[in-house]
Amino acid sequence: MLPPPVLERIGADVPSWRGTGVSAMELSHRGAAFREIAEKTQADFRALLRIPDHYRILFLAGGATLQFAALPLNLLGAKRTISFFDTGAWSKKAIMEARKYAAVEIVASSASSGYTTIPPREHWRIAANTAYAHYTANETIDGVEFPFIPDVGSVPLVSDMSSTLLSRPIDVERFGLIYAGAQKNLGIAGLSIVIVREDLLDRARADTPTVLNYAVQAQQGSMANTPPTFAWYVLGLVLEWLRDQGGVVEIEKRNMSKALKLYEFIDSSDLFANAVEKSVRSRMNVPFRLTEPLESDFLSESVAAGLLNLKGHRSVGGMRASIYNAMPEAGVEALISFMKDFEQRGG
Ligand SMILES: Cc1ncc(COP(=O)(O)O)c(C=O)c1O
């Protein structure tokens, strides 16, 4: 969900951006008005996440899946191997795409646990001479989140933070590159953000499509082609909202509190269960199952109670509560009280 104040602003700006008579959807990416939005959004993003100057921030068209292909094209350089942590559905998709361009070595896999764990450090294997090591910070489908930044030594660390970015502070300097699709905590679909250390911008393959070439996009202010201007504008509003909430430090506290409440209830219940190992449970996506065959009743009654989008991802089934930044604590409390009531009624 988007924060309600952001939706209100969009509502006013769609017919006429700041009273100009021009819709926020009609702003030309080369015009002064959009340039102002773009530069402010870039500066706010850098400030909120304390991104050092030697990292470039790119605002690119397309989702994280497009970056699965752009990453090897840009970062493999003269090397042949990429290292991947395999911790869930999105890791698997990133691995499949990278295999088209490089040899993939698995650092560690939690497949044997049904993707409910993160393998401990002593089981990791970083291949010699690997171009970079990739991990999915939060597995949106499986509900598994790294509670730490993996230490991969001097190998550039790359992270898919599609469902993590802006939900907590991060030490950007630990990374070579961070990327995320926007439609979770950053706004709406159509935009992805790439935060890339400048020294990694010199290794793109010659046949990398121009719009996917990070060095070209960095040099041209993310405007090598027409960027998704409306999604970029919405991100700007989301960043203003987040700053007003107290930034990533404050939002992390709220996210921890929301997640804790929901997991505490699920663990105390006989009807609902979450299979993920406690220390790696996601703060953003809480998958759960019913121990009795009442899932379709639960889903239809939850919709009637105004609790939406609780159906788990089609690949795994079950239920999933996504509790991104804009979900207020009251929304989680409403879900818990609905679940309690459902359990007490015997489904
Ligand atoms: C962690 C993660 N990576 C990648 C993706 C793919 O994003 P997109 O569908 O925008 O390409 C998603 C989408 O939900 C995701 O959650």
The ligand as an ORCA input file, in Angstrom:
! r2SCAN-3c Opt
* xyz 0 1
  C      12.876     -9.740     -3.828
  C      12.294     -9.557     -5.196
  N      13.118     -9.564     -6.264
  C      12.662     -9.385     -7.501
  C      11.322     -9.184     -7.754
  C      10.852     -8.999     -9.171
  O      10.399     -7.716     -9.358
  P       9.661     -7.276    -10.720
  O       8.436     -8.122    -10.836
  O       9.336     -5.851    -10.484
  O      10.601     -7.498    -11.824
  C      10.418     -9.146     -6.685
  C       8.978     -8.937     -6.921
  O       8.151     -9.085     -6.080
  C      10.928     -9.337     -5.366
  O      10.100     -9.325     -4.318
*
